[in-house]
Amino acid sequence: MFKPTYYSKIYRSFLSLEENAFQEVIRFFEENEAAIQELDFDEYFDVLVAYVTALFEVGAYKEHLTMVDVVIETSILNNISEYKGEDLFRRMLFRKAASLYHTRQFQKAEHVLGELLRMDVEDQGAILFMKKCLRTHYPQIRSNAHAAAVFLFLLTALVIAVEVLLVRPFYEMHAKTVETSRNSIFALGILLLIFGDVYHRYLAEREVRGFLREVRRKSKEKTGESE
């Protein structure tokens, strides 16, 4: 991107801010928004990207979502494929997905991540994030398993109370059976906790693998057609 030898006064003020002073960047942009929009395009775009980045970094995800599309659309319209040594389009899309996730718009986040994976099916960051999003699809499985496990732990506590107060003082001959039952109930509760988490993750993994398989298949078909 061409850099002018002369910078405007407002842009020089922006450059004087510390790189990671995100709150200051946000305040600067919002106090000078009208003037910033009148800047030379390169200066305007630098400030805009810094502002959108700052919104994300401070966790202002709703505000970030209102502005990130401006950067994405501007980069497309002006054919900006690389910005400061990185793929700006992909970075902004990934952060848009993250903001959607943090505002509990999980399906929209999955859609954005799907677009990223269609561009690069081997993008490990997008794959891991997609799995995280998909795990929100099956909350009932894990919550039911956890509820059943809690019930079994409470039942274990009840059995222990009966064992201590009744069985051992008066029915010692049954103590071993009660102890085995108590340990079995507790172990079953642990297994239910593990099963709920593992099966929950497995479903998300399976769905992502299926999606990636379909993307790769379509990519091969498209390559074959072009040949």
C-alpha positions as CSV (number, residue, x, y, z in Angstrom):
1,M,0.0,0.0,0.0
2,F,1.4,3.4,-1.0
3,K,2.4,5.6,2.0
4,P,2.5,9.4,1.5
5,T,5.6,11.3,2.7
6,Y,3.3,13.8,4.5
7,Y,0.9,12.7,7.2
8,S,-2.1,14.8,8.3
9,K,-2.2,16.3,11.8
10,I,-5.0,13.9,13.0
11,Y,-3.1,10.9,11.6
12,R,0.1,12.0,13.4
13,S,-2.0,12.2,16.6
14,F,-3.1,8.7,16.0
15,L,0.4,7.5,15.4
16,S,1.5,9.0,18.7
17,L,-0.8,6.5,20.6
18,E,0.8,3.4,22.0
19,E,0.3,0.3,19.8
20,N,-1.6,-1.7,22.5
21,A,-3.4,1.3,24.1
22,F,-6.8,-0.1,22.9
23,Q,-9.0,2.1,25.0
24,E,-7.1,5.2,23.8
25,V,-7.5,4.1,20.2
26,I,-11.3,3.6,20.7
27,R,-11.6,7.0,22.4
28,F,-9.5,8.7,19.7
29,F,-11.6,7.3,16.9
30,E,-15.0,8.0,18.5
31,E,-14.0,11.6,19.3
32,N,-12.7,12.3,15.8
33,E,-14.8,10.1,13.6
34,A,-16.0,12.8,11.3
35,A,-12.5,14.1,10.7
36,I,-11.1,10.6,10.3
37,Q,-13.6,9.9,7.5
38,E,-12.2,12.8,5.6
39,L,-8.6,11.5,5.7
40,D,-6.6,10.2,2.8
41,F,-7.7,6.6,2.2
42,D,-4.5,5.0,3.4
43,E,-4.6,7.0,6.7
44,Y,-8.3,6.4,7.1
45,F,-7.9,2.7,6.6
46,D,-5.1,2.4,9.1
47,V,-7.1,4.2,11.8
48,L,-10.2,2.1,10.9
49,V,-8.4,-1.2,11.2
50,A,-6.8,-0.1,14.5
51,Y,-10.2,0.9,15.9
52,V,-11.9,-2.4,14.9
53,T,-8.9,-4.3,16.3
54,A,-9.2,-2.4,19.6
55,L,-12.9,-3.1,19.9
56,F,-12.2,-6.8,19.6
57,E,-9.2,-6.7,22.0
58,V,-11.2,-5.0,24.8
59,G,-14.1,-7.4,24.4
60,A,-16.6,-5.0,22.9
61,Y,-17.9,-7.7,20.7
62,K,-21.3,-6.1,19.8
63,E,-19.6,-2.9,18.7
64,H,-16.9,-4.9,16.9
65,L,-19.7,-6.7,14.9
66,T,-21.1,-3.3,13.8
67,M,-17.7,-2.3,12.4
68,V,-15.8,-5.4,11.2
69,D,-17.9,-5.7,8.1
70,V,-16.8,-2.1,7.1
71,V,-13.2,-3.3,7.1
72,I,-14.0,-6.5,5.2
73,E,-16.1,-4.7,2.6
74,T,-13.5,-1.9,2.2
75,S,-10.7,-4.4,1.8
76,I,-12.6,-6.2,-0.9
77,L,-13.6,-3.0,-2.8
78,N,-10.0,-1.7,-2.7
79,N,-8.5,-5.1,-3.4
80,I,-6.4,-5.1,-0.2
81,S,-5.3,-8.7,0.1
82,E,-2.4,-8.2,2.4
83,Y,-2.1,-5.7,5.2
84,K,1.0,-5.3,7.3
85,G,2.2,-8.7,6.3
86,E,-0.9,-10.7,6.9
87,D,-4.2,-11.7,5.2
88,L,-6.5,-9.0,6.6
89,F,-9.6,-10.5,5.1
90,R,-9.1,-13.9,6.8
91,R,-8.1,-12.3,10.1
92,M,-11.2,-10.1,10.1
93,L,-13.5,-13.0,9.2
94,F,-12.0,-15.1,12.0
95,R,-12.5,-12.3,14.5
96,K,-16.0,-11.7,13.3
97,A,-16.7,-15.4,14.0
98,A,-15.2,-15.0,17.5
99,S,-17.4,-11.9,18.2
100,L,-20.5,-13.8,17.0
101,Y,-19.5,-16.7,19.3
102,H,-19.0,-14.4,22.3
103,T,-22.5,-12.8,21.7
104,R,-24.0,-16.3,21.5
105,Q,-24.8,-16.2,17.8
106,F,-23.4,-19.7,17.3
107,Q,-24.9,-20.6,14.0
108,K,-23.7,-17.3,12.4
109,A,-20.3,-18.0,13.8
110,E,-20.3,-21.5,12.2
111,H,-21.3,-20.0,8.9
112,V,-18.4,-17.6,8.9
113,L,-16.0,-20.3,9.9
114,G,-17.4,-22.5,7.2
115,E,-16.5,-19.7,4.7
116,L,-13.0,-19.6,6.0
117,L,-12.6,-23.4,5.7
118,R,-13.9,-23.3,2.1
119,M,-11.0,-20.9,1.4
120,D,-8.5,-23.1,3.2
121,V,-9.7,-26.5,4.4
122,E,-6.5,-27.0,6.4
123,D,-7.0,-23.9,8.5
124,Q,-6.4,-25.5,12.0
125,G,-7.5,-22.4,13.9
126,A,-10.9,-22.4,12.1
127,I,-11.3,-26.2,12.5
128,L,-10.8,-26.0,16.2
129,F,-13.1,-23.0,16.5
130,M,-15.8,-24.8,14.5
131,K,-15.6,-27.7,16.9
132,K,-16.0,-25.4,19.8
133,C,-19.1,-23.8,18.2
134,L,-20.6,-27.1,17.3
135,R,-20.3,-28.3,20.9
136,T,-23.0,-25.7,21.7
137,H,-25.5,-27.9,19.6
138,Y,-25.7,-30.7,22.1
139,P,-26.0,-29.1,25.6
140,Q,-28.7,-31.5,26.7
141,I,-26.5,-34.6,26.3
142,R,-23.8,-33.2,28.7
143,S,-26.3,-31.6,31.1
144,N,-28.3,-34.8,31.4
145,A,-25.2,-36.9,32.0
146,H,-24.1,-34.3,34.6
147,A,-27.5,-34.4,36.3
148,A,-27.5,-38.2,36.5
149,A,-23.9,-38.1,37.9
150,V,-24.9,-35.6,40.6
151,F,-27.9,-37.9,41.5
152,L,-25.5,-40.9,41.8
153,F,-23.1,-38.9,44.0
154,L,-26.0,-37.9,46.3
155,L,-27.1,-41.5,46.4
156,T,-23.5,-42.4,47.3
157,A,-23.6,-40.0,50.2
158,L,-26.9,-41.5,51.4
159,V,-25.5,-45.0,51.2
160,I,-22.4,-43.9,53.2
161,A,-24.7,-42.4,55.9
162,V,-26.7,-45.6,56.1
163,E,-23.5,-47.6,56.2
164,V,-22.0,-45.6,59.1
165,L,-25.2,-45.1,61.1
166,L,-26.9,-48.4,60.6
167,V,-25.0,-51.2,58.8
168,R,-21.7,-51.1,60.6
169,P,-23.1,-50.8,64.1
170,F,-25.9,-53.3,63.7
171,Y,-25.4,-55.4,60.5
172,E,-21.7,-55.8,60.2
173,M,-22.2,-59.0,58.1
174,H,-23.6,-56.8,55.3
175,A,-20.9,-54.1,55.5
176,K,-18.8,-55.5,52.6
177,T,-21.8,-55.6,50.3
178,V,-22.9,-52.1,51.1
179,E,-19.3,-50.8,50.7
180,T,-19.1,-52.5,47.2
181,S,-22.5,-51.0,46.3
182,R,-21.4,-47.5,47.4
183,N,-18.2,-47.7,45.5
184,S,-20.0,-49.0,42.4
185,I,-22.5,-46.1,42.5
186,F,-19.8,-43.5,42.9
187,A,-17.7,-45.1,40.0
188,L,-20.8,-45.1,37.8
189,G,-21.3,-41.3,38.5
190,I,-17.7,-40.7,37.4
191,L,-18.2,-42.7,34.3
192,L,-21.3,-40.8,33.4
193,L,-19.5,-37.5,33.8
194,I,-16.7,-38.7,31.5
195,F,-19.2,-40.2,29.0
196,G,-21.2,-37.0,28.8
197,D,-18.1,-34.9,28.0
198,V,-16.5,-37.4,25.6
199,Y,-19.7,-38.1,23.6
200,H,-20.5,-34.4,23.5
201,R,-17.0,-33.8,21.9
202,Y,-17.4,-36.8,19.6
203,L,-20.6,-35.5,18.0
204,A,-18.9,-32.1,17.3
205,E,-15.8,-33.9,15.9
206,R,-17.9,-36.1,13.7
207,E,-19.9,-33.1,12.3
208,V,-16.7,-31.2,11.5
209,R,-15.1,-34.2,9.8
210,G,-18.2,-34.6,7.7
211,F,-18.1,-30.9,6.7
212,L,-14.4,-31.0,5.8
213,R,-14.9,-34.2,3.8
214,E,-17.6,-32.5,1.8
215,V,-15.5,-29.4,1.2
216,R,-12.6,-31.5,0.0
217,R,-14.9,-33.5,-2.3
218,K,-16.3,-30.4,-3.9
219,S,-12.9,-28.9,-4.3
220,K,-11.7,-32.1,-6.1
221,E,-14.7,-32.0,-8.4
222,K,-14.1,-28.3,-9.1
223,T,-10.5,-29.0,-9.9
224,G,-11.5,-31.9,-12.2
225,E,-13.9,-29.7,-14.1
226,S,-11.3,-27.0,-14.6
227,E,-8.9,-29.6,-16.1
